[in-house]
Amino acid sequence: MNAWSHLPNAAHIDRVLESSKSHPEVWDAAWGAAYDATREAAWGAAYDATRDAAYDAARDAAYDAARDAAWYAARDAAWYAARDAARSAILALIAYDDAAKYLDMPSDQLKTWEILSEDPAAVLLLPAVIAYEKIDELETV
């Protein structure tokens, strides 16, 4: 049991942490693929909104413990860019209880949806979806 086990997206947070530890190079590449110059402003706005929502929601100690544990685990587990991608996914999964629905979308569909919806969770989860697709591809070869 970990500090975020009580959160609705706990299993997805665990998957992000495990995946970023076992495939940091894939997460690094996914970060680069998702975070190009055309998405820089959208990502910044989504990250700020999610961070603000997460900090606003962080009034209880359990949430703080989950956020901190996830933050440090991701920081220690992956390279710099991979850490940013994992941190973004974890923040989205903590701040938005319904964010996991985006993990089931193909990356090309999620790219379109993030533009149309401007949902911060969609923007922040795109690197995770790209990483998961690449990992699935590597593991089926």
PyMOL commands that set and color helices and strands:
alter all, ss='L'
color gray80, all
select helices_A, chain A and resi 10-22+24-34+37-57+61-77+80-95+99-104+107-117+120-140
alter helices_A, ss='H'
color red, helices_A
deselect
rebuild
show_as cartoon
